[in-house]
Amino acid sequence: MKRILEYIGGKKGIDVRINGDRPYDIHVHHRRFYRRVLWNYSLGIGEGYMDGDWSCEDLEGMLTRCLRMVTTSQNVSIVSGLQHTLLNMQTILKSRRSAERHYDIGNDLYEAMLDPHMQYSCGYWKDATTLEDAQLAKMDLICRKLRLQRGAKVLDVGCGFGGLMKYMSDRYSVDVTGVTLSREQQRFGQEKFGLNSIFLHDYRELRKYHRRSYDRVVSVGMLEHVGFKNYADFFESVRHVTKDDGIFLLHTIGGNVSVRRPDDWVDKYIFTNGMTPSVAQLGKAMEGLWVMEDWHNFGPGYAKTLDAWNRHSKAYLQGSDRYPLRFQRMWEFYLVGSKVIFDLRASQLWQILLTPYGVKGGLERSD
C-alpha cells in the first residue's frame, strides 16, 4: 500500500515523500494510515493526523503541496454525495444541531483564539498589522458600506458572539437585532457585551418578522452553513425583512467552482453540512431579488487571520486539560488546512453589497 500511495502521489505531482528527510515529508507511525488514505483521501489524511498515524515537522508545507493538486476535486463518499444531492441536509433542525456542534464547544477556546470583539470571520488587513486591528478595520468597513445612520434598524443574520452588534450600537447608535442558532453565542453576547436583542432563530424564521422592517441587514460568515439547496430561500428571507430603500451586506467565503457537497473531513469534524458558494450559485439565487452594487474580494487576508487564530489557539490548548490531544490535533489541522486553501486562492472572501432596486448613481465603495 505504501508503494501504491507513493505512485499515486508521483502521478499527481505531489512532492511529499513518505518517511523522507525534508521538513514537509510525512513520517508514518501506523500502517493503517495507508489504508485510510486510499479509502478516502480527505478523511484518511485528517483522521490519521488526529490519531497520530503520521506526523510532519512542517504541516503547512506538507498540506500546501498536497492540496495544490486536489483543491478542485471532490473527494467524498458515494453515500455523502447522494445525501447532499437528493436530500436537504440543511433543514432547520439539522442546522441547529450543526451550530451546536461547532459553536458550542467552549467559549473559553474562542475567547483565547479570537480578538476582543470575538470576530470569527476574516479580518481586513489592508492597513492592519495585528488581528485586533484587522477585525476593527473589518467592522468599520462593513459599517461604512452600510451607510449607517443614528437610529437605523439593523438586523445581523448569524450574529455570532455579538461583537459586530456591539460595535454598531456603540459607534453608530443604531437599533440592532441579531439571530444565531448557538445558545453559547447568545449567552456570551448577553453576558459579555450586554446585548439583549440576540435571538435563537434560523434565517428561514425571518419570514415571521414584519415585512420590510429593517433599514440595514448584514450577514457575516453564515452563508457557508446554508447549503446550495437553500441559497434562494436565504436571499428571499433577507429580502422579506429589508426595506425597499434598504441595504444588505453579505460577507461570505466563496469558492472558485460550484459544489453540492462538503469535504468529508470538514463535514465530519468541523462544519457539518457546510459548503461554500460560487459566483454562479449566488448570482442565480439572488436573481430577480437584489441589485448587486459592489462585489469586494479580500480573500488573501483570511490566511493572515487563520494564522493568528492558530497561534492563539495552540498556545491556549497546550496548557488546557479540558481539550484532549485528539481535539487539539483536529483543531490545528482545521486552521492550518484552511490557511493553505486561502493561500492557494482556492477559496475567497467576498463582501457583496446589495439593494432591492438599485441606488441612483450607485454606492461608491470607500475602502
Helices and strands as residue ranges (DSSP letters): H 2-12, E 27-28, H 32-39, H 41-50, E 54-55, H 59-70, H 78-86, H 92-103, H 107-113, H 131-146, E 153-157, H 163-172, E 175-180, H 183-192, E 198-200, G 203-208, E 214-220, G 223-225, G 228-230, H 231-241, E 242-255, H 264-269, H 279-286, E 291-297, H 300-317, H 325-343, E 347-355
